[in-house]
């Protein structure tokens, strides 16, 4: 019995690996063939063609005569691009804030009055232009960089005798608690209402904003576990700078659980992007994705291929991600979807 289970598990693992490899290769090929142009090309003389009904459209067409085959290829490219960018951004931003909260705590960070006033002015200006400007992502990024830059410029602030102590750990935790109490759909609708135009970068910003708080909480808890370890104390005693301590000693020891969450977070990104596209939110109307293809199936229920093919692609990808990496994960508590 155990032997048959092992064989079945190996078959599933290899099948999942094959699916993930094909998914990545398809996304890479889509970049070189300009899949967006091919997927958005219309042919009103061949609308709602079923699979294999027309040799030019092996997987059928939608309500505008667009090829489902190229739509699936372009959807793979869009999904992979959003998943990679959001994963990297949420990991970097989340780890930086987690390190600031866990390492500095409530008594190690001191800022002079000039820095506090400067941060207040920058926050007000960035918030104003974030609400009223069309370049919202630019000002949000500038605000983040100004905050993180201030923290790391004052990385030796524990040695400064004058200055105001900033309870940064408590502040970050309170903000995370507030965000946790807000329904996800409320956050989605709030930010989407602020954007004037649809853009893939708006979707990336939204998914990153939703995922980053979880990484901050997880990263903070992991850093708190190791900050009192002897090798961390020895590194501090040797006078190693905060940046080197963070990159060379803390990151390598917390990356394993974060890597597990990062991989599973890709699955949640696929779902979020598909839901937003299905609802007609986020991505531009002309962008063909798996979610938009599912949405078009509502107009003509007899076109089963518009629902089954992209739906099957989403299901197979998420199942393969979950199964392949779950079998290799050492700790299942980092699974968040």
C-alpha positions in Angstrom: 0.0 0.0 0.0 2.8 2.4 0.9 4.6 1.5 -2.2 1.7 2.2 -4.4 1.2 5.5 -2.6 4.8 6.5 -3.2 4.5 5.7 -6.9 1.3 7.7 -7.1 2.9 10.6 -5.3 5.9 10.5 -7.7 3.6 10.5 -10.7 1.7 13.5 -9.3 5.0 15.3 -8.6 6.3 14.8 -12.1 3.0 15.7 -13.6 2.9 18.9 -11.6 6.4 19.7 -12.6 5.6 19.1 -16.2 2.6 21.5 -16.0 4.6 24.2 -14.3 7.3 23.9 -16.9 4.9 24.1 -19.8 3.2 27.1 -18.2 6.5 29.0 -17.9 7.6 28.0 -21.4 4.2 29.1 -22.8 4.5 32.5 -21.1 8.1 32.9 -22.4 7.0 32.0 -26.0 4.0 34.5 -25.7 6.5 37.3 -25.2 8.3 36.6 -28.5 5.2 36.0 -30.7 3.3 39.2 -29.4 0.5 37.1 -28.1 -1.6 40.2 -27.1 -1.9 41.2 -30.7 -2.8 37.7 -31.8 -5.3 37.2 -28.9 -7.1 40.5 -29.5 -7.4 40.2 -33.3 -11.1 40.0 -34.2 -12.9 38.1 -36.9 -16.6 38.9 -36.8 -17.3 36.3 -39.5 -16.2 33.5 -37.1 -17.8 34.3 -33.7 -18.5 31.6 -31.2 -16.8 28.9 -33.2 -16.5 25.7 -31.2 -13.2 23.9 -30.8 -12.0 22.1 -34.0 -14.9 23.5 -36.0 -12.5 25.8 -37.9 -8.9 24.8 -38.6 -7.8 28.5 -38.1 -9.2 28.4 -34.6 -8.3 25.0 -33.1 -9.8 25.9 -29.6 -12.7 28.0 -30.9 -13.5 31.8 -30.7 -15.3 34.2 -28.5 -18.0 36.8 -29.1 -15.6 39.0 -31.2 -14.1 36.1 -33.1 -10.9 36.2 -31.1 -8.9 33.0 -30.9 -9.2 31.1 -27.6 -5.9 29.4 -28.3 -4.0 32.7 -28.4 -6.1 34.0 -25.5 -4.9 31.1 -23.3 -1.3 31.7 -24.3 -1.6 35.5 -23.6 -3.4 34.7 -20.3 -0.4 32.6 -19.2 2.0 35.5 -20.0 -0.2 38.0 -18.1 -0.6 35.6 -15.1 3.1 34.9 -14.8 4.1 38.5 -15.2 1.7 39.6 -12.4 2.7 36.7 -10.2 6.4 37.4 -10.4 6.2 41.2 -10.0 3.8 41.0 -7.0 5.7 38.3 -5.3 9.0 40.2 -5.6 7.5 43.5 -4.5 5.5 42.1 -1.6 8.6 40.1 -0.4 11.0 43.0 -0.5 8.6 45.6 1.0 7.3 43.1 3.6 10.8 42.0 4.7 12.0 45.6 5.1 9.1 46.6 7.3 9.3 43.3 9.2 13.0 44.0 9.9 12.3 47.5 11.0 9.5 46.4 13.3 11.3 43.4 14.8 14.8 44.7 15.0 14.3 48.2 16.2 11.3 47.4 18.4 9.8 50.3 20.4 13.0 51.7 21.9 15.9 51.4 19.4 14.7 53.8 16.8 15.3 57.5 17.5 14.6 60.3 15.0 15.3 64.0 15.4 12.6 66.6 15.1 13.7 67.6 11.6 13.4 64.0 10.3 9.9 63.7 11.8 8.8 67.0 10.3 10.3 66.0 7.0 8.5 62.7 7.0 5.2 64.4 7.9 5.5 66.8 5.0 6.5 64.1 2.6 3.5 61.9 3.8 1.1 64.8 3.3 2.3 65.7 -0.2 2.4 62.1 -1.3 -1.1 61.4 0.1 -2.5 64.5 -1.6 -1.0 63.6 -5.0 -1.9 59.9 -4.6 -5.6 60.9 -4.3 -5.7 63.7 -7.0 -2.9 62.8 -9.4 -2.9 60.3 -12.2 0.6 59.1 -11.2 -0.6 57.4 -8.0 2.0 54.6 -8.1 4.8 57.0 -8.4 3.9 59.0 -5.3 3.1 55.9 -3.3 6.6 54.5 -4.2 8.2 57.8 -3.3 6.5 57.7 0.1 7.6 54.1 0.8 11.2 54.9 -0.2 11.3 58.1 2.0 10.1 56.1 5.0 12.5 53.2 4.5 15.3 55.6 3.6 14.8 57.5 6.9 15.0 54.3 8.9 18.2 53.0 7.3 19.9 56.4 7.3 19.3 56.4 11.1 20.4 52.8 11.4 22.8 53.8 14.2 20.1 55.8 16.0 20.4 53.6 19.1 23.7 55.4 19.8 22.1 58.8 19.6 21.4 60.3 23.0 19.1 63.0 21.7 16.1 62.4 19.7 12.5 61.1 20.0 12.0 57.4 20.4 9.6 56.0 17.8 7.6 52.9 18.9 7.9 51.6 15.3 6.9 48.0 16.2 3.7 49.1 17.9 2.9 51.5 15.0 3.3 48.8 12.3 1.4 46.3 14.3 -1.5 48.7 14.8 -1.6 49.5 11.1 -1.6 45.7 10.3 -4.5 45.2 12.7 -6.5 47.9 11.0 -5.9 46.4 7.6 -6.8 43.0 8.9 -10.2 44.2 10.1 -11.0 45.6 6.6 -12.8 43.2 4.2 -10.7 42.4 1.2 -13.4 43.4 -1.2 -13.6 46.8 0.5 -9.8 47.4 -0.1 -10.2 46.3 -3.7 -13.1 48.6 -4.4 -11.5 51.5 -2.5 -8.3 51.5 -4.5 -9.9 50.8 -7.8 -12.1 53.8 -7.4 -9.0 56.0 -7.0 -7.5 54.9 -10.3 -8.6 56.9 -13.3 -7.5 54.3 -15.9 -7.2 50.6 -16.0 -3.7 49.2 -16.0 -1.9 46.0 -15.3 0.3 48.0 -12.9 -2.9 49.0 -10.9 -3.6 45.2 -10.5 0.0 44.6 -9.4 -0.2 47.4 -6.9 -3.5 46.1 -5.5 -2.3 42.5 -5.1 1.0 43.6 -3.6 -0.9 45.8 -1.1 -3.1 42.9 -0.1 -0.3 40.4 0.3 2.4 42.5 1.9 0.8 42.7 5.4 0.9 38.9 5.7 4.6 38.8 4.8 5.3 41.6 7.4 3.6 39.5 10.2 5.4 36.4 9.2 8.8 38.0 8.7 8.5 39.9 12.0 7.8 36.7 13.9 10.7 34.9 12.3 13.1 37.8 12.9 12.0 38.0 16.6 12.9 34.3 16.9 16.5 34.8 15.8 17.4 38.3 16.8 18.5 37.1 20.2 20.6 34.2 18.8 24.3 34.2 19.6 25.5 34.7 16.1 23.3 37.8 15.7 24.6 39.2 19.0 28.1 38.4 18.0 27.7 40.2 14.7 26.3 43.3 16.4 29.2 43.1 18.9 31.7 43.1 16.0 30.2 46.3 14.7 28.6 44.9 11.6 26.2 47.5 10.0 22.5 47.1 10.0 22.3 46.6 6.2 25.0 43.8 6.3 23.3 42.2 9.3 20.0 42.2 7.5 21.3 40.8 4.2 24.0 38.4 5.4 22.7 37.0 8.7 18.9 37.5 9.0 17.6 36.9 5.5 19.4 33.5 4.9 17.9 32.2 8.2 14.3 33.2 7.5 14.1 32.7 3.8 12.9 29.1 4.0 9.4 29.7 5.5 9.1 32.9 3.4 10.0 31.0 0.3 7.2 28.6 1.0 4.7 31.4 1.4 6.1 33.1 -1.7 5.4 30.1 -3.9 1.9 29.5 -2.5 1.3 33.3 -2.8 1.6 32.8 -6.6 -1.5 30.7 -6.5 -3.5 33.4 -4.6 -2.2 35.9 -7.2 -3.6 33.8 -10.0 -7.0 33.7 -8.3 -7.1 37.4 -7.5 -6.2 38.4 -11.0 -8.7 36.0 -12.5 -11.5 37.3 -10.2 -10.7 40.9 -11.0 -10.7 40.2 -14.7 -13.9 38.2 -14.5 -15.6 41.2 -12.8 -14.2 43.5 -15.4 -12.0 45.4 -13.0 -8.3 46.2 -13.1 -6.9 45.1 -16.4 -7.6 47.1 -19.6 -10.6 46.0 -21.6 -8.5 45.1 -24.6 -6.2 42.8 -22.5 -7.1 39.2 -23.0 -6.6 37.1 -19.8 -8.0 33.9 -18.4 -10.4 35.9 -16.2 -11.7 38.0 -19.1 -12.3 34.9 -21.2 -14.4 33.4 -18.3 -16.3 36.7 -18.1 -17.1 36.6 -21.9 -18.7 33.1 -21.4 -21.6 34.7 -19.5 -22.9 36.3 -22.6 -23.5 33.1 -24.4 -23.9 30.0 -22.2 -23.8 27.6 -25.1 -20.1 28.6 -25.7 -18.9 26.1 -23.1 -15.3 26.3 -24.3 -15.0 29.9 -23.1 -15.7 28.7 -19.5 -14.1 25.3 -19.4 -10.8 26.0 -21.1 -9.6 29.0 -19.1 -11.2 27.6 -16.0 -9.4 24.3 -16.5 -6.1 26.3 -17.0 -6.6 28.1 -13.7 -7.5 24.9 -11.9 -4.6 22.9 -13.3 -2.0 25.6 -12.6 -3.2 26.2 -9.0 -3.4 22.4 -8.3 0.1 21.9 -9.7 1.5 24.7 -7.6 -0.1 23.4 -4.4 0.7 19.8 -4.9 4.3 20.2 -6.2 5.5 22.6 -3.5 3.3 21.1 -0.7 5.1 17.8 -1.1 8.4 19.7 -0.5 7.4 22.1 2.2 8.7 21.3 5.6 6.1 23.4 7.5 2.5 23.7 6.3 1.6 26.6 8.5 2.9 29.1 5.9 0.2 28.2 3.4 -2.0 31.2 2.7 -4.7 31.3 0.1 
